[in-house]
Amino acid sequence: MASIDHTVHVALGERAYDILIGPKLIDEAGALLAEKFPGRRYGIVTDETVAKAQLPRLVAGLETAGLSYDTIVLPAGEATKSYAMLERVVEGLLAAKLERGDLVIALGGGVIGDLAGFAASITRRGMDFVQIPTSLLAQVDSSVGGKTGINSPHGKNLVGAFHQPKLVLADLSALDTLAPRQFAAGYAEVVKYGLIDDPDFFEWLEANRAEIFAGGPARGEAIARCCAHKARVVIEDEKETGVRALLNLGHTFGHALEKDTGYSDRLLHGEGVAIGMVLAHGFSSRLGLAPGQDSGRVAAHLKLAGLPTTLADIPGTLGSTDVLMAAIAQDKKVTRGALTFILTRGIGQAFIEKNVDPEKVRAFLEEKRSI
Amino acid sequence: MASIDHTVHVALGERAYDILIGPKLIDEAGALLAEKFPGRRYGIVTDETVAKAQLPRLVAGLETAGLSYDTIVLPAGEATKSYAMLERVVEGLLAAKLERGDLVIALGGGVIGDLAGFAASITRRGMDFVQIPTSLLAQVDSSVGGKTGINSPHGKNLVGAFHQPKLVLADLSALDTLAPRQFAAGYAEVVKYGLIDDPDFFEWLEANRAEIFAGGPARGEAIARCCAHKARVVIEDEKETGVRALLNLGHTFGHALEKDTGYSDRLLHGEGVAIGMVLAHGFSSRLGLAPGQDSGRVAAHLKLAGLPTTLADIPGTLGSTDVLMAAIAQDKKVTRGALTFILTRGIGQAFIEKNVDPEKVRAFLEEKRSI
């Protein structure tokens, strides 16, 4: 049987599902799927990098279990979250003659999970899908909660659907093949959960960061705690009409920076979030909402994890403050022209502020970019 | 106030909405929307033909009501239900800086309703939308029930979402500008509701067809009865896991013929449905399920309405029976290789048959094409 270290249940009624965390779930996926979804066919969506490292393991398990599958392999990288690749995946699933009751498997990081999940949601007006996240970021964040989508020239994730997976298999061994920079980027999202409303978790991370990076038991525990946290939020607010927005801590600044750097290797998503979280803490402190030392403590922890924490840490030249402000204004979290930000009263005390004055943001950014 | 002849409520809980039917609702839309959705901005999606005939009326009403709007005008025709046009609409809505709480207005026939509704469902992971159907087909069928989507090279409507509108405004005066061929094509869907489970309605149509085509009060009544019928079915089975499939009467044959004729002017959707319904009755009769005279009565009525009823009525040469069978097999309503068809025991007695033998369909088609 499968070796499962942690199980997190996402109790969403008829859309409920489990997140399983274990040391070799990619090898065991075939047996698990055959038992859980008898009689289905599979469309595997992955990227070239993950295909080399993980696809043979998945395919071996599917074949042992006697499951029928087709594979769609895409270029790696954020640029794959495009209309063209969406069309390619949907047409690939249709060409494979997969039916409404069959399953899409998203094998990869956040890009593949977002793209494949979105493709599943619109193929034949909705196919089921399974997430097999292979990056830390995907395991703790993007594979859970049903947000799927692609990027628009107007901004990140502006096109997509809410579509919950039927199962999430987080294989810890997949993280061993991750580039250290990718692991660190995912770690930014781990830290985020502490910063939102769990100061004890943040402290625990300060004590266990080394073990998490080294791959000790703390790694699986951290992932399970993040998934449980996200599951609670998603259950409360599946479609982000309220409290789910807290998960965007650091993301409004982060998305603007990602857009400005062209969604390129200059700045990974998690790196943008790391800088964004430091900026959110700094801005909150500037507004007199949060103690200044918390901002420093957050930055110090992220820096120890190998993450960028200031605008100056981004290689190359950033766009003007006007350009960054336009990107911020185009973010999804805008209502009637007022800027919505996730601000904080200190570590573990984030809150949603819907009436942020754009001029104060602009002045804060102006100052930060001159440092 | 607005002059409303009929109101049909679609009781879908938090996704409930009204279908209003009246003589000049396009002119009155601005006032209605301002009252019902205060403070929203609007993105109008329409096609070149409808823009000429109806857009000035809509825009005049929006301006009188002080509403802010942007307009996206697309080429007319089934080919507009494509990935490229979907991208154009989504990017147009984003370029107009419409926010999650703003509204998309689909002003047009089935093509525009399907495309704009789908674009709304994926823009910012879901915007609200209003249907203002301007064709008979859209008023009685496609604007109600939340099926949205585009076509794939693999088949019609294979890509899409279930996304309910917030309001449907069916303006009877819009039908006065329809080409007679378009009106007749929509009438095929009207007849469908009688054939499914309402023999009294079919008889009423036989008695009132001339008045419906001439634009008398029977026209509005027919539309209201169709919408009420469809609303009942959609309420019972929103995502088509069961009884909603009955609405596909004539559509499996029809879609295959549409695909074969390239979704072109050679065969309008409603025309394909007309031939498909006659074939479904004929095939049911061949299987010994339905009396042969019903098939003739259906064909006679559709013929009086100016609709094609046989394969020979389609201009040009059809693909081989193999090609047609492949199109039928690729239809969404296939489960585990067995063909699902809507068959019938006679007028008003349609039912879902999930185990249709493909060889019998092939033999039936072979015979019909040689007539």
Interface residues (C-beta under 8 A of the other chain):
Chain A: G39 Y83 E87 V90 E91 L94 A95 K97 E99 R100 G101 F118 S121 I122 T123 R124 R125 G126 K147 G149 S152 P153 H154 G155 N157 L158 V159 G160 A161 F162 K239 Q330 K332 V334 T335 R336
Chain B: G39 Y83 E87 V90 E91 L94 A95 K97 E99 R100 G101 F118 S121 I122 T123 R124 R125 G126 K147 G149 S152 P153 H154 G155 N157 L158 V159 G160 A161 F162 K239 Q330 K332 V334 T335 R336
